[in-house]
Amino acid sequence: MSAFFSADSKRIFSVAQNGTLLLWKWTPNRSEEADKVIKFQEFKMGKRLKVGQDKPNAYAVTDDDVELMTELEREAATGRFLLEKRSRF
């Protein structure tokens, strides 16, 4: 498998061993539906592991951390890549 980024880092082209080309497109914000799915997955994982929602050792991002991030890192923290096209060769 191989993956390539576009020059502006807004698209990813990934090629699987079976010849399938996947084109991923950057979206700046996550949809409400995607947030619900992520929260549900976290709930299921917490339920299976029998842990509470509180994570006492979780790292909280500070303003100093954000200042050290590149523009791409700041943008990546707020959005995601969605599958735009699938082609088989």
N, C-alpha and C positions, 0 to 999 in steps of 0.2 A: 504494500500500500504506500502511496505517496500523497503528499499534500503540498499545495502551492498557494501563496497569498497573492492577491492583486497588488499593484503598485501603491494604491491608497489604503490597503488593509481592510477594505470593505467587503471583499469576497474571498472565499476559500474554495479552491478546486481540489477535490480529493478523488484519487483513482484507486479502486479496490483491485485485488488480484484477479477477480473474475471479469474485469474490464468495465465495471460500472463507474461512471463519472458522476460525482455529486457536486453540485454547485450550491454553496452556502452563502447567503446574503446577510449582511449586518443590519440589525434593526436597533435603533438607539434606545428604545425602552421596551420592557417586557410587558406583555399583555396581562390583563387582569386574570384571564384564564390560565396563563402560564404560571402566574404567582400562586393561584389556587392549587395547581398540580404540585408545585414545589413544596408548598406548605403541607399538603396531604402526604407527600412522600416523607417529609421530615416527621410528621405525626406517626406514620406507619413504622418508620425506623425506630423512633423513640418507644413506641408501644412494644415492638418486638424485643428491644433491648431492655425494656422495663426501666427506663430512665425518665426523669421529668423533662419539662420543656426548658428549665433553667440549665444553663451550661456554665458552671462557675469558673472554669478554666478557659473559656472562649476568649479569644483576643479581640479587643475593641479597637477599631481603626481610629487614630487620633488625627488632629489637624496637621501635625508634623508629618505624619505618614502621607497624607494627601499632598502636601507640598513637595514631597520627594518623588511623587509619581510623575511619569511622563503623561502627556496629553492622551496618548493611546490607552494607557492604563486607567486613567480617570474615566475615559469614555467606555472602556470595556467593563468597568465595574457597574455600569448602569444599563447595559443592553445585553444582546445575545445574537448568535447567528441562527438563522432559520433556513431550512432546506428550501431552496428556490426551484431547483430542477434536477432531475435524475435521468441520465442517459446510459444506455447499454451499448457497448461496441462488440 
